[in-house]
Amino acid sequence: MQQSIIRRRSSIAKLVLDFPWTKTKEDIVDFFHVEESKGLSQERVKRDLERYGPNELPVEEVCIFLTAALGLPESLIPVQLLWVNLVTDGLPATALGFNPPDLDIMERPPRNPKESLITPWLFFRYMAVGTYVGAGTVGASCWWYVSYHDGPLLSWTQLKHHFKCRGGGKEWEDIDCDVFDDPHPMTMALSVLVTIEMLNALNSLSENQSLLKMPPWYNKYLLFAIALSMSLHMMILYIPMFNTVFQICPLTWEEWFAVLKISFPVVLLDETLKFVARRYVDKTETGTGFLHGVISLLILWGLYAVLLIYSPIFNSWAGFTHHPLGNTTTYTTVDHKNLDL
């Protein structure tokens, strides 16, 4: 690969030397700077589209589709979605404008002028990540209802038919129906969505380079923006006044641990898609680079699998079929509609 790059650059240099206006070494350097700037401009346009465009489109649609198709309780309400848009599309999206160029920007072949900015592969990546974000958001809400030991521990059937609870029936005898007004499930869903979007901002540091090669501190502005956005999210979680406005509540350490475990796979998913792009789409990773990429992916996925195996959240997913009578805990809920804001 190095030899092909050398030949490519040598041919470009020879072509430049044949230009009548090329007289000095500085002219050649300027030519390469221009070519690098062109690649950087195209890369930044793509990155902006990646941040503002299709990767976020399926999120709300997937949430709405899953809750409606499966008959699940509402995961997010409009004011919470507005908050997500404010937090994720504000500071982190602005900070992405300070991203450095990709490490392999001069190794890529010229872009086909007939090719659209959003290629079929990029569209697939956006849809894959967006679908996981939506599914993870709904899954976090379901986890609290079905799997969390301090939750109601409902069966999957009870959760799907939650609207029948207040009508009575044998399967609802020991269930406090006020549990479906509890703010914890929405808080879990909202926190997972915000956390995933922050991790997705880190994924957007480079189109195809792994975070192991281009770590987050390559863009310190992005780290600051993520820290500030998460601080704002903590503010609405732990200040009672905002709890009332957003219909959420504080989370425990165990719930936050579940949020992180549900959110982190978006990094693993995007790392896998980046590896496929480098290897099979752009074809810039061969030899030892390919081997290192495979080993890195296996280690990351393996560590996450071990974490799930020995983690309470993995074992507690059995709640989808167990706990037929659920948890008999009585829940005290707040009537947000009648509160004087």
Residue pairs with C-beta under 8 A, 6 or more apart in sequence:
1 284
1 286
1 287
5 107
12 31
12 32
12 35
13 28
16 22
16 27
16 28
16 31
17 28
21 27
22 28
22 31
32 106
35 106
36 101
36 105
36 106
39 101
39 105
39 106
39 108
40 101
40 105
42 111
43 101
43 102
43 105
43 207
44 97
44 99
45 117
46 117
46 122
46 207
47 96
47 99
47 204
47 207
48 96
48 97
49 117
49 118
50 122
50 126
50 204
50 207
51 93
51 96
51 201
51 204
52 89
52 93
53 118
53 126
54 118
54 123
54 126
54 127
54 130
55 125
55 126
55 127
55 129
55 130
55 200
56 88
56 130
56 133
56 197
57 126
57 130
58 127
58 130
58 131
58 133
58 134
59 130
59 133
59 134
59 137
59 193
60 81
60 134
61 134
62 130
62 131
62 133
62 134
62 135
62 137
62 138
63 75
63 76
63 134
63 137
63 138
63 189
65 134
66 72
66 134
66 135
66 138
67 73
67 74
67 75
67 138
70 160
71 160
71 161
71 162
71 163
72 138
72 141
72 142
72 159
72 160
72 162
73 141
73 145
73 159
73 162
73 180
73 185
74 186
75 137
75 138
75 140
75 141
75 185
75 186
75 189
76 84
76 137
76 186
76 189
76 190
76 193
77 186
77 247
79 245
79 246
79 247
80 186
80 190
80 246
80 247
80 248
83 190
83 236
83 246
84 190
84 193
84 194
84 197
87 194
87 197
87 229
87 232
87 233
88 194
88 197
88 198
88 201
88 229
90 229
91 225
91 226
91 228
91 229
92 197
92 198
92 201
92 222
92 225
92 226
92 229
93 201
94 225
95 201
95 219
95 221
95 222
95 224
95 225
95 226
96 201
96 204
96 205
96 219
96 222
98 219
98 221
98 222
99 204
99 205
99 206
99 218
99 219
99 222
100 214
100 218
100 219
102 206
102 207
102 208
102 209
102 214
103 206
103 209
103 213
103 214
104 208
104 209
104 282
104 284
107 284
108 282
108 284
118 126
121 277
121 281
125 270
125 273
125 277
128 269
128 273
129 200
129 203
129 266
129 269
129 270
129 273
132 196
132 265
132 266
132 269
133 193
133 196
133 197
133 200
133 266
136 192
136 193
136 196
136 262
136 263
136 265
136 266
137 189
137 192
137 193
137 196
138 189
139 192
139 262
140 185
140 188
140 189
140 191
140 192
140 258
140 259
140 262
141 185
141 186
141 188
141 189
142 159
142 185
143 188
143 258
143 262
143 313
143 316
143 317
144 151
144 184
144 185
144 188
144 255
145 151
145 152
145 154
145 159
145 179
145 185
146 153
146 154
146 155
146 156
146 159
146 317
146 319
146 320
147 153
147 313
147 316
147 317
147 318
147 319
147 320
148 254
148 255
148 258
148 316
149 312
149 316
150 252
150 254
150 329
151 179
151 184
151 327
152 175
152 176
152 179
152 326
152 327
152 329
152 331
153 319
153 322
153 323
153 326
153 327
154 162
154 175
154 179
154 319
154 323
154 326
154 327
155 319
155 320
155 321
155 322
155 323
155 324
155 326
156 320
156 321
157 171
158 165
158 171
158 172
158 175
158 326
162 180
164 172
165 172
165 175
165 177
165 180
166 177
171 324
171 325
173 325
174 325
174 326
174 328
175 325
175 326
175 328
176 328
176 329
176 330
176 331
178 330
178 331
178 332
178 333
179 331
181 331
181 333
182 331
182 333
183 243
183 247
183 248
183 249
183 333
183 334
184 249
184 251
184 255
186 247
186 248
187 237
187 248
187 249
187 250
187 251
188 251
188 255
188 258
188 259
190 246
190 248
191 233
191 237
191 251
191 256
191 259
192 259
192 262
192 263
194 229
194 230
194 233
195 230
195 259
195 260
195 263
196 263
196 266
198 226
198 229
198 230
199 263
199 264
199 266
199 267
200 266
200 270
201 222
201 225
201 226
202 211
202 216
202 222
202 226
202 267
203 211
203 266
203 267
203 270
203 271
205 211
205 214
205 216
205 218
205 219
205 222
206 214
206 274
207 274
207 277
208 274
208 277
208 278
208 282
208 284
209 274
210 271
210 274
210 275
210 293
210 296
211 267
211 271
212 296
216 222
216 223
217 223
235 242
236 242
236 243
236 245
236 246
236 248
237 243
237 248
237 249
237 250
237 251
238 250
242 248
243 249
243 250
244 334
244 336
244 339
244 341
245 341
247 336
251 259
254 312
257 311
257 313
258 313
261 307
261 308
261 311
261 313
262 313
264 304
265 304
268 297
268 300
268 301
268 304
271 296
271 297
271 300
272 297
275 285
275 293
275 294
275 297
278 284
278 285
278 289
278 293
279 285
279 286
279 290
279 293
285 293
308 314
